[in-house]
Amino acid sequence: MRAGVGRRRAQTVVIVLTTLLSVAASVLAVGLLVASRAPFDRAFAQQQGAHLTVQFDGSAVSTDRLASTARASGVVAAAGPFAVTSVRPQAPEDAPPAFQPAPLTVAGRPSADSDVDRVELIEGRWVGAPGEIVLEAGAGHPGTRTGERMVVGGTELTVVGVAESVGESADAWVVPTQLTALAGQRGTGQAGKAGQPGAKPRYQMLYRFTAAATVADVEAGLDAVAADMPPGAVAGSQSYLDVRQTAQENTAAFIPFVTAFALLGLAMSVLVIGIVVSGAVGAATRRIGILKSLGFTPSQVGRAYVAQALLPASVGAVLGVGLGNTLAVPLMAEVAEAYGTAVTMIPLWVDLVVPAGALALVTATAFGPALRAARLRTMDVITVGRVPAGGRGRRLRHRLGRLPLPRAVTLGMASPFARPARAATMAAAVAFGALAVTFAVGLGSTLIAVNTDGDPDRTGDVTVHTVSRPEEGPSAAAPREPADAAAVASAIGAGPEIASFHRAARTEVGVAGLTGGAPLVAYEGEGSGSGATMVSGRWFDAPGEAVAASRFLQVTGVGVGETVVLSEEGRTVRLRIVGEVFDLGDKGMAVRTDTSSVADLELRFMPSAFSVEVTPGTDKARYVDELNTVLEPLGAQAEITATGESGVIRAMQALIAMLTLMLVAVACLGVLNTVVLDTRDRVRDLGVLKALGMTPRQTVTQVLTSVGVIGLVAGAVGVPVGVALHGWVMPAMGRAAGTTIPPADIDVYGAPLLGLLALAGVTIALLGALLPAGWAARTETARALRAE
């Protein structure tokens, strides 16, 4: 009796743990899927965001004609025209040497309220007079807050507010008269240099369309707006779909693999809860017969066992909701940071629907077997379990006994065939676990490769910075000016261990059609791009050529083989994109080219960095020490190149590990419950074997062998499916993040790794069977022989 009570308690604990982990995994996955999409859409609807932002050339079209585009086909609302210009703010006093802020797209708007793009003030107030400026929250000037002053386009302005434009129509706003002055000063500066009159500012129109759900809809709206415009009037455009994708880039990459884990978790939850609950009811078949003999009807028996299963399942569901919400807190913070909104919790309906679904599954799983057993004849139900069901698989057991293997091993190998249905359900649970492990290993391997290959500037054994890192502490000296790049290059080139080296310099430039511009990396020297991973095309090798990251090409609509126009204070150059480079830095918006290709822009670059390749066999540490003795007087510093890891990838890896452990734990619980049931049904057989001399160690071997065979077969099924799932999810993750993951980073499964993963099923099965195997080994022979 004590053994029966102990087994029922064990089954109750298994039901609680299974429901807890299943509900937690499902709440986490579903909650992330829902919350990751909501913030942008909600803010866009509230602020009447612009489906399309278009810049027009003020010298090619009048403002009256621009205003008439509000009546174009498909336009439901419009705002503007607002004068806009691109200016570069002056760096704050505490900025690093040679630091240059990114250009700001400044618009002249008299009010934050509008029929389209109602700008929401987060802090301060709206501009009311010349000399004031409001900054966009996502493009705030470093070191400047409300009430402070900043220099923009040579004019000192006071920051009076911080606002949010959901469609990112501009980086800052001033009153229209101030905008005219800013554009005039910029034009005067150019004229003074080039002998030309001041430039007329461009104008911005904001549109909402009747249909704007797809790229084709927005493009059709742009065509309708531009239909009556003179040639060259449209200077650039920006779709809200591109802004939406950029806003979601941090969390969007989570969605495909979270979805995969969610589906795996739900499927495994259904399976394992079914195994556990139906097994618990099946183990009580004889007790059901006793209840029938006492006058209980089949319906009453079914309801009684549903209640017995629902009580522990309800406890597990409540705990699972709490665990899922707790685990979601850091991930919800990621969502909030990506969208610039307050941290949101998992929606309440998710916390209600997921556990309700789990309890409905428990109800259906428990009621069916209990009702079937209750409908049997009372005598048949009472006698179930009194006679050992060892007849099935006897012939196979005799054949396996002829193998030159220990008897405990052959008995274990034959055990699954005695109850094939139970073995199949256990195999399914283990296969899901092996699938999850394979999928997780592939994800982790790909993320490591992506983190390495996603940095085109990672090449080089040694990196030389032209600005020495300042010492820390109160006695630290102020940062020095950047070292002369030519002198540093000469010092590097004088070393005999050099194979090649090149210089990379960074800045921000304007790009036609984009607000705020884009990062530019310019190279000089040999070996640039030698280690860059290309998605398509090739690395640049001639003046006028460039490569760009995937998101840049998507946002601008430029393809490989087409040209892009870069600008700086009225000066422009055209570059032909010859390749799409795999680049995860700079939000995927960087353009890379040779220094000579952008010489006409007369750019001021950030301090340069040199990538140095040393000859094979060179002691890098010794080389860096020797090089630093030469560079120190110049103000430069060398170090061995190190690859960092992004916060998003770290968050992904942590989430993968967490979800995988949860799924493996659920699979192990399924194995544990099945082995407990099987051991209980075969306890008299074990007693006979013990009476014939089987030792506890042999008993453990028999039990573990029986599940090991199932684990081996399940692993052979789960591993290929996990590989296939990885091959589908990783490209989807890349598309969600606005990039294309190279095939070499997806094909991470080699033969040795697959061999190890094939053992994942065996490992899960053995882990789940350890406890019941130990219980079987400790069972006394006399008690086992008396068991029914």
Secondary structure, DSSP 8 states (H G I E B T S, - for coil): -HHHHHHHHHHHHHHHHHHHHHHHHHHHHHHHHHHTTHHHHHHHHHTT--SEEEEE-TTTS-HHHHHGGGGSTTEEEEEEEEEEEEE-B---TTS-TT-----EEEEE-S-S--SS---EEEEE----STTEEEEEGGG--TT--TT-EEEETTEEEEEEEEEE-TT---SEEE-HHHHHHHHHHHHHHHHHHHS------EEEEEEEES--SSHHHHHHHHHHHHTTS-TT-EEEEEEHHHHHHHHTHHHHTHHHHHHHHHHHHHHHHHHHHHHHHHHHHHHTHHHHHHHHHTT--HHHHHHHHHHHHHHHHHHHHHHHHHHHHHHHHHHHHHHHHHHT-------HHHHHHHHHHHHHHHHHHHHHHHHHHHTS-HHHHHHTTTS----TTHHHHHHHHTSSS-HHHHHHHHGGGTSHHHHHHHHHHHHHHHHHHHHHHHHHHHHHHHHHHT-GGG-SSEEEESS-----STT---------HHHHHHHHHT-TTEEEEEEEEEEEEEETT-SS-EEEEEEEES-TTTT--EEEE----STTEEEEEHHHHHHHT--TT-EEEEEETTEEEEEEEEEEE---GGGG--EEEEGGGGGGG-------EEEEEE-TT--HHHHHHHHHHHHGGGT-EEEE------HHHHHHHHHHHHHHHHHHHHHHHHHHHHHHHHHHHTHHHHHHHHHTT--HHHHHHHHHHHHHHHHHHHHHHHHHHHHHHHHHHHHHHHHHTTS---HHHH----HHHHHHHTTHHHHHHHHHHHHHHHHHHHS-HHHHHH--
